[in-house]
Amino acid sequence: MFFTKIKSVTTDELQSVLKEKPVILDVREPYEFKNGHIPGAKNVPLGTIDSYSGKGPVYVICASGARSTQATKKLTKMGVDATNVKGGMMMWKGARK
């Protein structure tokens, strides 16, 4: 099998760049997003990621890291500078909205 190497950061690394106002795509479903997300994150459910039209750089997060990995691969194929957030919201220690 061929695995595409994707860029990844930890939630702590993402926390350290928040002051730069990065674009964060939360690929969870809307009901999950409403239950708590990183302030400023955009909700783009995995099922709609194909319609994303930004160029990046973007950070992609979900609940645990599985959906964000899929989304990061898709976005990268689409030419977007995307970085997966490992561990997802389960590992996020920062502020939530």
C-alpha positions, 0 to 999 in steps of 0.5 A: 500500500502507498501512504501519502505523507501528510503534514501533522502538528500536535494540539500543543503546536497548534496552540502555539500558533493561534496568535497568528490567527491561522485558518482552522477547519473543523471537519466534524459534523455541525452538532459536534462543532456546536458542542465545543470548538476552537475559537475562530475555527470554521466548520467544514464537515468531512462530507463537504470538504471537496467544495472547500475553495481556500488555498491554505495554509489551513489546519484540519481538526476533528474529534480524534484525528481520523477524519482530519487525516482523510480531509488533509489528504483530500485537501492536499490532493486539491492543492491546498496547503493543509496540516492535520492536527493529531489527536483532534479535539480529544487532545485539545487543552486550549480554549473552546467556544 
